[in-house]
Structures are given as structure tokens and as C-alpha cells.
Amino acid sequence: MSDNSVFLIDIDKILKDKAGKKASRVPRFLVSYLKRIVHQDEINSFLTSASDKTGVDFLEACMEYLDIKLEVEGLENLPSSGLCTFVSNHPLGGQDGIALGYVLGKHYNGKIKYLVNDLLMNLHGLAPLCIPINKTGSQSRDFPRMVEAGFRSDEHIIMFPAGLCSRRNNGVIKDLEWKKTFISKSIETQRDVVPVHFEGRNSDFFYNLANICKLLGIKFNIAMLYLADEMYKNRHKTFKITFGKPIPWQTFDKSRSHAGWAEYVRDLVYKL
């Protein structure tokens, strides 16, 4: 790899790092399957071709590569002054993050930051837009400080408060419970909250797999391995983004707990 700044997916290396000498015992057909399901060759080819792009330019390259088309409603609700926290449902786990960052990044001249899983920091093009979240690894001590720095910055914050992408429960595809961080931090830093609804869904296979894992009590998020595959299944599609009216931070008073207000905003999103 000539350019060290370009992160490429390497399933062989990941297995070796995680399993050490035992990695050689993993059947080759399984390794090949993993490479295929995470679309190692295709994604690496794209990352190499887009290695000169960062920030919103990188998101634009992703939009073109995945052939994402958008219908956007409520642009008039985007505030022209002050800093906001944009909170959205998370139906896809790929295109939704790319598209939302692209629309808001274009609108606000790149003055946006995602609060995201720290794995995405490996993507050279995306890293400038990210505040990494990793509560379990070596960054766990820095987690509050990084979130604090993000909210204290002069950039808009984009969050998917569920953390994971939506699951199907009793036939309904919806986010899991929303974490309350966006409420407490928006109050602290006096940021209005803009609810966002993203219309889209993953395949039945994805939801069935997630539910089977839950039923079996498997803690590891196996469904996450299939997010790249879901992303490719969702290529060439049109998605609808709806921006709701900003909710003044003063709204979040003592009449509800922060968790209660998070639930309130989540319900608003699904009414958009």
C-alpha cells in the first residue's frame, strides 16, 4: 500500500490480530465468505480511488459511488444562525449517515461533526468530520472529554442517538431506545435540537439475523458484519430526508427526565 493514510479493509490481518496463530485454523472458505460479505475488494477499490478526498468532498464521492438519490423536505427548517444538534433515526447504518452528512455539510459549508463509532475514524476521508465514540476501549477515559469538545465547538453536531441501526420488532422497523446524551449536552451548550427522519430499510435477512442473535442471547453484533452488504443492496435507490422544526433547548425542562425527553424527540421523529 503506497499511501499509508488510506485505510483498506484486510480480513486476513484482522483475523491474525484477533486470533494470533489460531487464525491459520479458520477455514479458507469462511475467510473468503467474510471478504465477500464485507465487500473487501470493492470497498478498497473505492477508498483507493477517493484517497485524495476528505470531509464533505469524501461524502460526495460516496454519494456518487453508491448512486444515492435524495428527496429532501423541510430545508426551510434548517436554522440560519446558532449551533444545533441534528438527531436522526438510523434505519440503514450506511447510506443514512452519508446522506445526512452530505446534505448538512453542503448547507453549512462543512461545519458539521458526527458523533460516531470510533471504527469509522479509520476512514481517512471521514475522519475530519468525526468525534469518535468508544466507551469500551482505550479511549473510554477520553469519551466525556471528546463529546464535550464536540458540543463546545463551533460546528453543528449530527447524532444517531440509538447507536445501532434500526431493528424489526413485532413487524415494525424502528430504532431501539435513544440515549439521552444529546439532551443533556444540548442543554449544557444551549443548542437547539433539530429532529430528522430518514426513510429507508434494510433487507429481511438483516432483521431476521439480528432477531435470531437476540433470541439466542448472542452478545456480539453479528448483524453489523452484514452492514456493508446491506449498503450494496441499497445502491441506486432514492431516500427521503425530512427535517423537522428546531426544538429550542429551553424546552427540555424538569417536567421530564433527560431520558424522557430523548424518548419525546424520538417519537417526534417518527411523526415527521
Accessible surface in RSA format (square Angstrom, percent):
REM  Atomic radii and reference values for relative SASA: ProtOr
REM  Chains: A
REM  Algorithm: Lee & Richards
REM  Probe-radius: 1.40
REM  Slices: 20
REM RES _ NUM      All-atoms   Total-Side   Main-Chain    Non-polar    All polar
REM                ABS   REL    ABS   REL    ABS   REL    ABS   REL    ABS   REL
RES MET A   1   143.52  74.3  65.37  43.3  78.15 186.1  75.28  64.0  68.25  90.4
RES SER A   2   122.04 103.1  77.80 103.8  44.23 101.9  58.88 125.4  63.16  88.5
RES ASP A   3    61.08  42.8  55.75  55.5   5.32  12.6  28.44  66.9  32.64  32.5
RES ASN A   4   135.26  93.3 109.10 105.4  26.17  63.0  33.50  80.6 101.77  98.4
RES SER A   5    55.53  46.9  36.42  48.6  19.11  44.0  41.43  88.2  14.10  19.8
RES VAL A   6     9.86   6.5   9.44   8.5   0.43   1.0   9.46   8.2   0.41   1.1
RES PHE A   7    75.74  37.9  67.13  41.6   8.60  22.4  73.50  44.6   2.24   6.4
RES LEU A   8    49.55  27.6  38.85  27.8  10.70  26.9  38.85  27.3  10.70  28.8
RES ILE A   9    31.70  18.0  28.82  21.5   2.88   6.9  28.98  20.9   2.72   7.4
RES ASP A  10    56.77  39.8  55.05  54.8   1.72   4.1  16.48  38.8  40.29  40.2
RES ILE A  11    14.47   8.2  14.47  10.8   0.00   0.0  14.47  10.4   0.00   0.0
RES ASP A  12    57.76  40.5  51.45  51.2   6.30  14.9  30.47  71.7  27.29  27.2
RES LYS A  13   120.16  58.6 115.61  70.9   4.56  10.8  87.09  78.4  33.08  35.2
RES ILE A  14    77.70  44.2  76.47  57.0   1.23   3.0  77.70  56.0   0.00   0.0
RES LEU A  15    34.23  19.1  34.23  24.5   0.00   0.0  34.23  24.0   0.00   0.0
RES LYS A  16   143.10  69.8 138.31  84.9   4.79  11.4  81.31  73.2  61.79  65.8
RES ASP A  17    97.12  68.0  61.26  61.0  35.86  84.8  28.86  67.9  68.26  68.1
RES LYS A  18   173.38  84.6 136.67  83.9  36.71  87.4  82.79  74.5  90.59  96.5
RES ALA A  19    38.41  35.3  21.50  33.2  16.91  38.5  30.99  43.6   7.42  19.6
RES GLY A  20    36.83  45.4   0.00   N/A  36.83  45.4  33.07  90.7   3.76   8.4
RES LYS A  21   195.50  95.4 175.76 107.8  19.73  47.0 127.55 114.8  67.95  72.4
RES LYS A  22   131.33  64.1 129.09  79.2   2.24   5.3  72.40  65.2  58.93  62.8
RES ALA A  23    15.62  14.4  10.57  16.3   5.05  11.5  10.78  15.2   4.85  12.8
RES SER A  24   102.19  86.4  62.56  83.5  39.63  91.3  57.32 122.1  44.87  62.9
RES ARG A  25   184.86  77.6 157.73  80.4  27.13  64.6  66.74  91.2 118.12  71.6
RES VAL A  26    32.07  21.1  26.78  24.2   5.29  12.7  29.48  25.6   2.59   7.0
RES PRO A  27    61.69  45.0  50.55  46.1  11.14  40.5  61.69  50.9   0.00   0.0
RES ARG A  28   152.40  64.0 147.14  75.0   5.26  12.5  82.75 113.1  69.64  42.2
RES PHE A  29   150.89  75.5 138.52  85.8  12.37  32.2 144.41  87.6   6.48  18.5
RES LEU A  30    72.84  40.6  72.84  52.1   0.00   0.0  72.84  51.2   0.00   0.0
RES VAL A  31     1.51   1.0   1.51   1.4   0.00   0.0   1.51   1.3   0.00   0.0
RES SER A  32    60.44  51.1  55.64  74.3   4.80  11.0  28.10  59.8  32.33  45.3
RES TYR A  33    71.05  33.2  70.97  40.4   0.08   0.2  53.74  40.4  17.31  21.3
RES LEU A  34    31.52  17.6  31.52  22.5   0.00   0.0  31.52  22.1   0.00   0.0
RES LYS A  35    55.79  27.2  53.51  32.8   2.28   5.4  27.04  24.3  28.75  30.6
RES ARG A  36   156.05  65.5 146.19  74.5   9.86  23.5  75.25 102.8  80.80  49.0
RES ILE A  37    20.19  11.5  19.70  14.7   0.49   1.2  20.19  14.5   0.00   0.0
RES VAL A  38    17.69  11.6  17.58  15.9   0.11   0.3  17.58  15.3   0.11   0.3
RES HIS A  39    24.87  13.6  23.71  16.5   1.16   3.0  23.85  24.6   1.02   1.2
RES GLN A  40    21.70  12.1  21.39  15.6   0.32   0.8   0.67   1.4  21.03  16.0
RES ASP A  41   113.38  79.4 103.94 103.5   9.44  22.3  36.85  86.7  76.53  76.3
RES GLU A  42    78.75  45.2  72.15  54.6   6.60  15.7  39.50  76.4  39.25  32.0
RES ILE A  43    22.61  12.9  22.39  16.7   0.22   0.5  22.61  16.3   0.00   0.0
RES ASN A  44    22.91  15.8  22.51  21.8   0.40   1.0  11.47  27.6  11.44  11.1
RES SER A  45    74.10  62.6  61.59  82.2  12.51  28.8  32.90  70.1  41.20  57.7
RES PHE A  46    22.91  11.5  18.98  11.8   3.93  10.2  22.42  13.6   0.49   1.4
RES LEU A  47    14.52   8.1  11.96   8.6   2.56   6.4  12.01   8.4   2.51   6.8
RES THR A  48    78.34  55.7  72.66  73.7   5.68  13.5  65.33  87.7  13.01  19.7
RES SER A  49    83.20  70.3  50.77  67.8  32.42  74.7  51.38 109.4  31.82  44.6
RES ALA A  50     5.56   5.1   2.68   4.1   2.87   6.5   4.06   5.7   1.49   4.0
RES SER A  51    32.48  27.4  24.09  32.2   8.39  19.3   3.96   8.4  28.52  40.0
RES ASP A  52   116.06  81.3  77.76  77.4  38.30  90.6  49.62 116.8  66.45  66.3
RES LYS A  53    77.38  37.7  75.36  46.2   2.02   4.8  45.10  40.6  32.28  34.4
RES THR A  54    60.14  42.8  52.08  52.8   8.05  19.2  19.20  25.8  40.94  61.9
RES GLY A  55     9.37  11.6   0.00   N/A   9.37  11.6   9.37  25.7   0.00   0.0
RES VAL A  56    22.75  15.0  18.55  16.8   4.21  10.1  18.55  16.1   4.21  11.4
RES ASP A  57    82.49  57.8  80.68  80.3   1.82   4.3   9.22  21.7  73.27  73.1
RES PHE A  58     8.51   4.3   8.51   5.3   0.00   0.0   8.51   5.2   0.00   0.0
RES LEU A  59     0.78   0.4   0.78   0.6   0.00   0.0   0.78   0.5   0.00   0.0
RES GLU A  60    51.09  29.3  51.09  38.7   0.00   0.0  11.22  21.7  39.87  32.6
RES ALA A  61    12.14  11.2   7.87  12.2   4.27   9.7   9.96  14.0   2.18   5.8
RES CYS A  62     8.86   6.7   8.59   9.6   0.28   0.6   1.09   2.8   7.78   8.4
RES MET A  63    16.41   8.5  14.87   9.8   1.54   3.7  15.15  12.9   1.26   1.7
RES GLU A  64   129.83  74.5 105.66  79.9  24.16  57.5  50.26  97.2  79.57  65.0
RES TYR A  65    58.03  27.1  46.37  26.4  11.67  30.4  49.72  37.4   8.31  10.2
RES LEU A  66     3.23   1.8   3.18   2.3   0.05   0.1   3.18   2.2   0.05   0.1
RES ASP A  67    47.73  33.4  45.17  45.0   2.56   6.1  13.22  31.1  34.51  34.4
RES ILE A  68    14.65   8.3   0.10   0.1  14.54  35.1   0.35   0.3  14.30  38.8
RES LYS A  69   103.83  50.7  99.77  61.2   4.07   9.7  90.69  81.6  13.14  14.0
RES LEU A  70    45.95  25.6  12.54   9.0  33.41  84.0  12.54   8.8  33.41  89.9
RES GLU A  71    97.89  56.2  92.44  69.9   5.45  13.0  37.27  72.1  60.62  49.5
RES VAL A  72    47.29  31.1  18.24  16.5  29.05  70.0  18.24  15.8  29.05  78.8
RES GLU A  73    88.10  50.6  84.25  63.7   3.85   9.2  30.47  58.9  57.63  47.1
RES GLY A  74    11.95  14.7   0.00   N/A  11.95  14.7   4.69  12.9   7.25  16.2
RES LEU A  75    82.41  45.9  76.75  54.9   5.65  14.2  76.98  54.1   5.42  14.6
RES GLU A  76   148.57  85.3 108.63  82.2  39.94  95.1  73.54 142.2  75.03  61.3
RES ASN A  77    23.02  15.9  17.52  16.9   5.50  13.2   4.01   9.6  19.01  18.4
RES LEU A  78    12.66   7.1   0.00   0.0  12.66  31.8   0.06   0.0  12.61  33.9
RES PRO A  79    25.31  18.4  13.97  12.7  11.33  41.2  24.82  20.5   0.48   3.0
RES SER A  80   119.76 101.2  78.03 104.1  41.72  96.1  51.35 109.3  68.41  95.8
RES SER A  81    92.07  77.8  75.24 100.4  16.83  38.8  47.09 100.3  44.98  63.0
RES GLY A  82    58.38  72.0   0.00   N/A  58.38  72.0  40.36 110.8  18.02  40.4
RES LEU A  83    62.21  34.6  52.46  37.5   9.75  24.5  52.46  36.8   9.75  26.3
RES CYS A  84     2.66   2.0   2.66   3.0   0.00   0.0   0.00   0.0   2.66   2.9
RES THR A  85     0.00   0.0   0.00   0.0   0.00   0.0   0.00   0.0   0.00   0.0
RES PHE A  86     0.00   0.0   0.00   0.0   0.00   0.0   0.00   0.0   0.00   0.0
RES VAL A  87     0.00   0.0   0.00   0.0   0.00   0.0   0.00   0.0   0.00   0.0
RES SER A  88     0.07   0.1   0.07   0.1   0.00   0.0   0.00   0.0   0.07   0.1
RES ASN A  89     4.18   2.9   4.18   4.0   0.00   0.0   0.00   0.0   4.18   4.0
RES HIS A  90    23.95  13.1  23.95  16.6   0.00   0.0   5.57   5.7  18.38  21.4
RES PRO A  91     4.17   3.0   4.17   3.8   0.00   0.0   4.17   3.4   0.00   0.0
RES LEU A  92     4.14   2.3   1.15   0.8   2.98   7.5   1.15   0.8   2.98   8.0
RES GLY A  93    26.08  32.2   0.00   N/A  26.08  32.2   2.58   7.1  23.49  52.6
RES GLY A  94    16.74  20.6   0.00   N/A  16.74  20.6  13.61  37.4   3.13   7.0
RES GLN A  95     1.00   0.6   1.00   0.7   0.00   0.0   0.00   0.0   1.00   0.8
RES ASP A  96     0.22   0.2   0.17   0.2   0.05   0.1   0.17   0.4   0.05   0.1
RES GLY A  97    13.30  16.4   0.00   N/A  13.30  16.4  13.28  36.4   0.02   0.0
RES ILE A  98    25.87  14.7  24.56  18.3   1.31   3.2  25.08  18.1   0.79   2.1
RES ALA A  99     0.00   0.0   0.00   0.0   0.00   0.0   0.00   0.0   0.00   0.0
RES LEU A 100     0.35   0.2   0.35   0.2   0.00   0.0   0.35   0.2   0.00   0.0
RES GLY A 101     0.00   0.0   0.00   N/A   0.00   0.0   0.00   0.0   0.00   0.0
RES TYR A 102    46.61  21.8  46.61  26.5   0.00   0.0  18.20  13.7  28.41  35.0
RES VAL A 103    18.24  12.0  13.36  12.1   4.88  11.7  16.47  14.3   1.77   4.8
RES LEU A 104     0.00   0.0   0.00   0.0   0.00   0.0   0.00   0.0   0.00   0.0
RES GLY A 105     1.00   1.2   0.00   N/A   1.00   1.2   0.00   0.0   1.00   2.2
RES LYS A 106   108.22  52.8  84.43  51.8  23.79  56.6  50.26  45.2  57.96  61.7
RES HIS A 107    91.91  50.2  59.94  41.7  31.97  81.8  43.34  44.7  48.57  56.5
RES TYR A 108    28.48  13.3  21.23  12.1   7.25  18.9  26.15  19.7   2.33   2.9
RES ASN A 109   136.63  94.2 116.85 112.9  19.78  47.6  28.91  69.6 107.72 104.1
RES GLY A 110    25.13  31.0   0.00   N/A  25.13  31.0  13.90  38.2  11.23  25.1
RES LYS A 111    88.00  42.9  88.00  54.0   0.00   0.0  56.24  50.6  31.75  33.8
RES ILE A 112     0.17   0.1   0.00   0.0   0.17   0.4   0.00   0.0   0.17   0.4
RES LYS A 113    45.22  22.1  45.22  27.7   0.00   0.0  26.66  24.0  18.56  19.8
RES TYR A 114     7.59   3.5   7.59   4.3   0.00   0.0   7.03   5.3   0.56   0.7
RES LEU A 115    11.76   6.6   1.83   1.3   9.93  25.0   1.83   1.3   9.93  26.7
RES VAL A 116    16.35  10.8  11.23  10.2   5.12  12.3  16.35  14.2   0.00   0.0
RES ASN A 117    76.05  52.4  65.00  62.8  11.05  26.6  25.64  61.7  50.40  48.7
RES ASP A 118    36.15  25.3  31.04  30.9   5.12  12.1   1.61   3.8  34.54  34.4
RES LEU A 119   101.59  56.6  94.87  67.9   6.72  16.9  96.20  67.6   5.40  14.5
RES LEU A 120    68.59  38.2  68.35  48.9   0.25   0.6  68.59  48.2   0.00   0.0
RES MET A 121    66.01  34.2  53.73  35.6  12.28  29.2  53.96  45.9  12.05  16.0
RES ASN A 122    69.85  48.2  58.54  56.6  11.31  27.2   6.78  16.3  63.07  61.0
RES LEU A 123    35.94  20.0  35.50  25.4   0.44   1.1  35.94  25.2   0.00   0.0
RES HIS A 124    61.95  33.9  51.27  35.6  10.68  27.3  38.62  39.8  23.33  27.2
RES GLY A 125     3.50   4.3   0.00   N/A   3.50   4.3   0.43   1.2   3.07   6.9
RES LEU A 126    17.42   9.7  17.42  12.5   0.00   0.0  17.42  12.2   0.00   0.0
RES ALA A 127    27.01  24.8  22.26  34.4   4.75  10.8  22.48  31.7   4.54  12.0
RES PRO A 128    66.97  48.8  46.63  42.5  20.34  73.9  60.40  49.9   6.58  40.9
RES LEU A 129     9.72   5.4   9.72   7.0   0.00   0.0   9.72   6.8   0.00   0.0
RES CYS A 130     8.52   6.4   0.00   0.0   8.52  20.0   0.00   0.0   8.52   9.2
RES ILE A 131    11.98   6.8  11.12   8.3   0.86   2.1  11.98   8.6   0.00   0.0
RES PRO A 132    13.25   9.7  13.25  12.1   0.00   0.0  13.25  10.9   0.00   0.0
RES ILE A 133    44.79  25.5  40.46  30.1   4.32  10.4  40.46  29.1   4.32  11.7
RES ASN A 134    30.54  21.1  25.62  24.8   4.92  11.8   5.81  14.0  24.73  23.9
RES LYS A 135   119.17  58.1  98.26  60.3  20.91  49.8  59.95  54.0  59.22  63.1
RES THR A 136   131.61  93.6  99.27 100.6  32.34  77.1  81.57 109.6  50.04  75.6
RES GLY A 137    28.59  35.3   0.00   N/A  28.59  35.3  25.20  69.1   3.39   7.6
RES SER A 138    95.81  81.0  73.13  97.6  22.68  52.2  54.22 115.5  41.59  58.3
RES GLN A 139    53.83  30.1  53.57  39.1   0.26   0.6  17.37  37.0  36.45  27.6
RES SER A 140    39.28  33.2  29.47  39.3   9.82  22.6  12.73  27.1  26.55  37.2
RES ARG A 141   200.09  84.0 172.55  88.0  27.54  65.6  81.73 111.7 118.36  71.7
RES ASP A 142    52.13  36.5  51.88  51.6   0.25   0.6   0.64   1.5  51.49  51.4
RES PHE A 143    33.45  16.7  33.45  20.7   0.00   0.0  33.45  20.3   0.00   0.0
RES PRO A 144    81.57  59.4  76.00  69.3   5.57  20.2  80.62  66.6   0.95   5.9
RES ARG A 145   148.62  62.4 141.00  71.9   7.63  18.2  77.02 105.3  71.60  43.4
RES MET A 146    28.67  14.8  25.90  17.1   2.77   6.6  13.23  11.3  15.44  20.5
RES VAL A 147     2.66   1.8   2.66   2.4   0.00   0.0   2.66   2.3   0.00   0.0
RES GLU A 148    49.90  28.6  49.90  37.7   0.00   0.0  35.34  68.4  14.56  11.9
RES ALA A 149    57.85  53.2  45.11  69.6  12.73  29.0  52.40  73.8   5.45  14.4
RES GLY A 150     4.78   5.9   0.00   N/A   4.78   5.9   4.48  12.3   0.30   0.7
RES PHE A 151     3.06   1.5   0.17   0.1   2.89   7.5   0.17   0.1   2.89   8.3
RES ARG A 152   141.58  59.4 108.55  55.3  33.04  78.7  51.14  69.9  90.44  54.8
RES SER A 153    32.18  27.2  18.78  25.1  13.40  30.9  29.75  63.3   2.43   3.4
RES ASP A 154    91.25  63.9  83.72  83.3   7.53  17.8  38.30  90.1  52.95  52.8
RES GLU A 155    28.88  16.6  28.88  21.8   0.00   0.0   2.25   4.3  26.63  21.7
RES HIS A 156     9.15   5.0   9.15   6.4   0.00   0.0   0.79   0.8   8.36   9.7
RES ILE A 157     0.00   0.0   0.00   0.0   0.00   0.0   0.00   0.0   0.00   0.0
RES ILE A 158     0.66   0.4   0.00   0.0   0.66   1.6   0.00   0.0   0.66   1.8
RES MET A 159    12.32   6.4  12.26   8.1   0.06   0.2  12.32  10.5   0.00   0.0
RES PHE A 160    25.99  13.0  15.65   9.7  10.34  26.9  15.65   9.5  10.34  29.6
RES PRO A 161     3.86   2.8   0.15   0.1   3.72  13.5   3.29   2.7   0.57   3.5
RES ALA A 162     1.93   1.8   0.00   0.0   1.93   4.4   0.00   0.0   1.93   5.1
RES GLY A 163    55.76  68.8   0.00   N/A  55.76  68.8  32.12  88.2  23.64  52.9
RES LEU A 164    75.29  41.9  72.80  52.1   2.49   6.3  75.26  52.9   0.03   0.1
RES CYS A 165     6.92   5.2   2.77   3.1   4.15   9.8   0.39   1.0   6.54   7.0
RES SER A 166     1.31   1.1   1.31   1.8   0.00   0.0   0.25   0.5   1.07   1.5
RES ARG A 167    30.28  12.7  29.26  14.9   1.02   2.4  13.63  18.6  16.64  10.1
RES ARG A 168    50.26  21.1  46.97  23.9   3.29   7.8   8.89  12.1  41.38  25.1
RES ASN A 169    95.97  66.2  91.51  88.4   4.45  10.7  25.03  60.2  70.94  68.6
RES ASN A 170   146.23 100.8 105.07 101.5  41.17  99.1  39.56  95.2 106.68 103.1
RES GLY A 171    64.09  79.0   0.00   N/A  64.09  79.0  30.40  83.4  33.69  75.5
RES VAL A 172    82.30  54.2  79.03  71.6   3.27   7.9  81.98  71.2   0.32   0.9
RES ILE A 173    45.48  25.9  25.94  19.3  19.54  47.1  25.94  18.7  19.54  53.0
RES LYS A 174    77.18  37.7  74.18  45.5   3.01   7.2  32.39  29.2  44.79  47.7
RES ASP A 175     3.85   2.7   0.06   0.1   3.79   9.0   0.00   0.0   3.85   3.8
RES LEU A 176    76.50  42.6  71.91  51.4   4.59  11.5  76.47  53.7   0.04   0.1
RES GLU A 177   124.02  71.2 113.12  85.6  10.90  26.0  42.52  82.3  81.49  66.5
RES TRP A 178     3.65   1.5   0.00   0.0   3.65   8.6   0.00   0.0   3.65   5.9
RES LYS A 179   112.06  54.7 106.72  65.5   5.34  12.7  90.16  81.2  21.90  23.3
RES LYS A 180   112.53  54.9 109.92  67.4   2.61   6.2  54.10  48.7  58.43  62.2
RES THR A 181    33.45  23.8  30.66  31.1   2.80   6.7  15.00  20.1  18.46  27.9
RES PHE A 182     0.00   0.0   0.00   0.0   0.00   0.0   0.00   0.0   0.00   0.0
RES ILE A 183     0.00   0.0   0.00   0.0   0.00   0.0   0.00   0.0   0.00   0.0
RES SER A 184    27.53  23.3  26.43  35.3   1.09   2.5  17.31  36.9  10.21  14.3
RES LYS A 185    33.94  16.6  33.94  20.8   0.00   0.0  17.04  15.3  16.90  18.0
RES SER A 186     0.00   0.0   0.00   0.0   0.00   0.0   0.00   0.0   0.00   0.0
RES ILE A 187    44.21  25.2  40.45  30.1   3.76   9.1  40.45  29.1   3.76  10.2
RES GLU A 188    88.82  51.0  64.17  48.5  24.65  58.7  40.17  77.7  48.65  39.7
RES THR A 189    26.43  18.8   4.81   4.9  21.62  51.5   8.95  12.0  17.47  26.4
RES GLN A 190   116.39  65.1  96.97  70.9  19.43  46.3  14.90  31.7 101.49  77.0
RES ARG A 191     2.74   1.2   2.74   1.4   0.00   0.0   1.89   2.6   0.85   0.5
RES ASP A 192    45.71  32.0  44.35  44.1   1.36   3.2   3.16   7.4  42.55  42.4
RES VAL A 193     0.00   0.0   0.00   0.0   0.00   0.0   0.00   0.0   0.00   0.0
RES VAL A 194     0.00   0.0   0.00   0.0   0.00   0.0   0.00   0.0   0.00   0.0
RES PRO A 195     4.02   2.9   4.02   3.7   0.00   0.0   4.02   3.3   0.00   0.0
RES VAL A 196     0.02   0.0   0.02   0.0   0.00   0.0   0.02   0.0   0.00   0.0
RES HIS A 197    28.22  15.4  28.22  19.6   0.00   0.0  14.36  14.8  13.86  16.1
RES PHE A 198     1.46   0.7   0.46   0.3   1.00   2.6   0.46   0.3   1.00   2.9
RES GLU A 199    95.04  54.6  91.58  69.3   3.46   8.2  30.75  59.5  64.28  52.5
RES GLY A 200    26.82  33.1   0.00   N/A  26.82  33.1  13.45  36.9  13.37  30.0
RES ARG A 201   106.80  44.8 101.75  51.9   5.05  12.0  56.15  76.7  50.65  30.7
RES ASN A 202     4.59   3.2   0.51   0.5   4.08   9.8   2.49   6.0   2.10   2.0
RES SER A 203    30.20  25.5  19.43  25.9  10.77  24.8  28.70  61.1   1.50   2.1
RES ASP A 204    75.04  52.6  71.03  70.7   4.02   9.5  22.06  51.9  52.99  52.8
RES PHE A 205    96.38  48.2  89.16  55.2   7.22  18.8  93.38  56.6   3.00   8.6
RES PHE A 206     0.80   0.4   0.80   0.5   0.00   0.0   0.80   0.5   0.00   0.0
RES TYR A 207     0.20   0.1   0.00   0.0   0.20   0.5   0.00   0.0   0.20   0.3
RES ASN A 208    69.65  48.0  67.44  65.2   2.21   5.3  18.31  44.1  51.34  49.6
RES LEU A 209    31.98  17.8  30.19  21.6   1.80   4.5  31.44  22.1   0.54   1.5
RES ALA A 210    10.72   9.9   2.50   3.9   8.23  18.7   5.10   7.2   5.63  14.9
RES ASN A 211    57.22  39.5  52.92  51.1   4.29  10.3  24.05  57.9  33.16  32.1
RES ILE A 212    91.52  52.1  90.90  67.7   0.62   1.5  91.46  65.9   0.07   0.2
RES CYS A 213    11.49   8.7  11.49  12.8   0.00   0.0   8.77  22.2   2.71   2.9
RES LYS A 214   154.76  75.5 134.21  82.3  20.56  48.9  98.99  89.1  55.77  59.4
RES LEU A 215   157.71  87.8 125.57  89.8  32.14  80.8 130.58  91.7  27.13  73.0
RES LEU A 216   122.27  68.1  91.03  65.1  31.24  78.5  95.95  67.4  26.32  70.8
RES GLY A 217    48.49  59.8   0.00   N/A  48.49  59.8  31.42  86.2  17.07  38.2
RES ILE A 218    70.83  40.3  52.83  39.4  18.00  43.4  57.93  41.7  12.90  35.0
RES LYS A 219   196.42  95.8 163.93 100.6  32.49  77.4 124.20 111.8  72.22  76.9
RES PHE A 220   120.65  60.4 109.01  67.5  11.64  30.3 116.79  70.8   3.86  11.0
RES ASN A 221    40.26  27.8  30.96  29.9   9.30  22.4  29.35  70.6  10.91  10.5
RES ILE A 222    49.19  28.0  48.48  36.1   0.71   1.7  48.48  34.9   0.71   1.9
RES ALA A 223     3.12   2.9   2.40   3.7   0.72   1.6   2.40   3.4   0.72   1.9
RES MET A 224    73.51  38.1  64.79  42.9   8.71  20.7  47.18  40.1  26.33  34.9
RES LEU A 225    60.96  34.0  55.59  39.8   5.37  13.5  59.55  41.8   1.42   3.8
RES TYR A 226    25.21  11.8  25.21  14.3   0.00   0.0   4.68   3.5  20.53  25.3
RES LEU A 227    39.51  22.0  35.74  25.6   3.78   9.5  35.94  25.2   3.57   9.6
RES ALA A 228    20.36  18.7  13.99  21.6   6.37  14.5  17.35  24.4   3.00   7.9
RES ASP A 229    24.53  17.2  24.42  24.3   0.11   0.3   0.00   0.0  24.53  24.5
RES GLU A 230     2.09   1.2   2.06   1.6   0.04   0.1   0.97   1.9   1.12   0.9
RES MET A 231    36.11  18.7  33.66  22.3   2.44   5.8  24.81  21.1  11.30  15.0
RES TYR A 232    27.22  12.7  15.27   8.7  11.95  31.1  15.58  11.7  11.65  14.4
RES LYS A 233    96.81  47.2  73.88  45.3  22.93  54.6  69.79  62.8  27.02  28.8
RES ASN A 234     4.71   3.2   4.44   4.3   0.27   0.7   0.04   0.1   4.67   4.5
RES ARG A 235    62.32  26.2  55.44  28.3   6.89  16.4   6.60   9.0  55.72  33.8
RES HIS A 236   116.97  63.9  95.65  66.5  21.32  54.5  71.56  73.7  45.41  52.8
RES LYS A 237    94.99  46.3  91.15  55.9   3.84   9.1  58.32  52.5  36.67  39.1
RES THR A 238    73.54  52.3  45.69  46.3  27.85  66.4  27.86  37.4  45.68  69.1
RES PHE A 239     8.79   4.4   6.68   4.1   2.11   5.5   8.79   5.3   0.00   0.0
RES LYS A 240    61.09  29.8  59.14  36.3   1.95   4.6  16.25  14.6  44.84  47.8
RES ILE A 241     0.00   0.0   0.00   0.0   0.00   0.0   0.00   0.0   0.00   0.0
RES THR A 242    20.96  14.9  20.96  21.2   0.00   0.0  16.00  21.5   4.96   7.5
RES PHE A 243     2.12   1.1   0.00   0.0   2.12   5.5   0.00   0.0   2.12   6.1
RES GLY A 244     3.01   3.7   0.00   N/A   3.01   3.7   3.01   8.3   0.00   0.0
RES LYS A 245   154.03  75.1 145.20  89.1   8.83  21.0 102.13  91.9  51.89  55.3
RES PRO A 246    44.36  32.3  30.57  27.9  13.79  50.1  30.57  25.2  13.79  85.7
RES ILE A 247    15.14   8.6  14.06  10.5   1.07   2.6  15.14  10.9   0.00   0.0
RES PRO A 248    69.38  50.6  69.38  63.2   0.00   0.0  69.38  57.3   0.00   0.0
RES TRP A 249    58.67  23.5  57.83  28.0   0.84   2.0  47.12  25.1  11.55  18.7
RES GLN A 250   110.73  61.9  91.64  67.0  19.09  45.4  50.34 107.2  60.38  45.8
RES THR A 251    46.25  32.9  33.17  33.6  13.08  31.2  35.35  47.5  10.90  16.5
RES PHE A 252    10.63   5.3   0.00   0.0  10.63  27.7   0.00   0.0  10.63  30.4
RES ASP A 253    77.92  54.6  65.76  65.4  12.16  28.8  36.41  85.7  41.51  41.4
RES LYS A 254   204.71  99.9 177.81 109.1  26.90  64.0 127.77 115.0  76.93  81.9
RES SER A 255    88.48  74.8  45.65  60.9  42.83  98.7  51.38 109.4  37.10  52.0
RES ARG A 256   108.54  45.6  95.56  48.7  12.98  30.9  26.82  36.7  81.72  49.5
RES SER A 257    74.42  62.9  54.89  73.3  19.53  45.0  53.91 114.8  20.51  28.7
RES HIS A 258    68.82  37.6  64.68  45.0   4.14  10.6  38.39  39.6  30.42  35.4
RES ALA A 259    47.30  43.5  41.36  63.8   5.94  13.5  41.76  58.8   5.54  14.7
RES GLY A 260    24.44  30.1   0.00   N/A  24.44  30.1  22.70  62.3   1.74   3.9
RES TRP A 261    15.14   6.1  15.14   7.3   0.00   0.0  15.14   8.1   0.00   0.0
RES ALA A 262     0.16   0.1   0.16   0.2   0.00   0.0   0.16   0.2   0.00   0.0
RES GLU A 263    69.73  40.0  69.26  52.4   0.48   1.1  39.68  76.7  30.05  24.5
RES TYR A 264    69.14  32.3  65.23  37.1   3.91  10.2  33.90  25.5  35.24  43.4
RES VAL A 265     0.00   0.0   0.00   0.0   0.00   0.0   0.00   0.0   0.00   0.0
RES ARG A 266    28.00  11.8  28.00  14.3   0.00   0.0   1.29   1.8  26.71  16.2
RES ASP A 267    57.36  40.2  54.40  54.1   2.96   7.0  15.52  36.5  41.84  41.7
RES LEU A 268    53.35  29.7  52.41  37.5   0.93   2.3  52.41  36.8   0.93   2.5
RES VAL A 269     0.00   0.0   0.00   0.0   0.00   0.0   0.00   0.0   0.00   0.0
RES TYR A 270    52.69  24.6  26.30  15.0  26.40  68.7  25.49  19.2  27.20  33.5
RES LYS A 271   164.19  80.1 128.37  78.8  35.82  85.3  90.03  81.0  74.16  79.0
RES LEU A 272    75.48  42.0  31.59  22.6  43.89 110.3  52.96  37.2  22.52  60.6
END  Absolute sums over single chains surface
CHAIN  1 A    14291.4      11708.0       2583.4       8289.4       6002.0
END  Absolute sums over all chains
TOTAL         14291.4      11708.0       2583.4       8289.4       6002.0
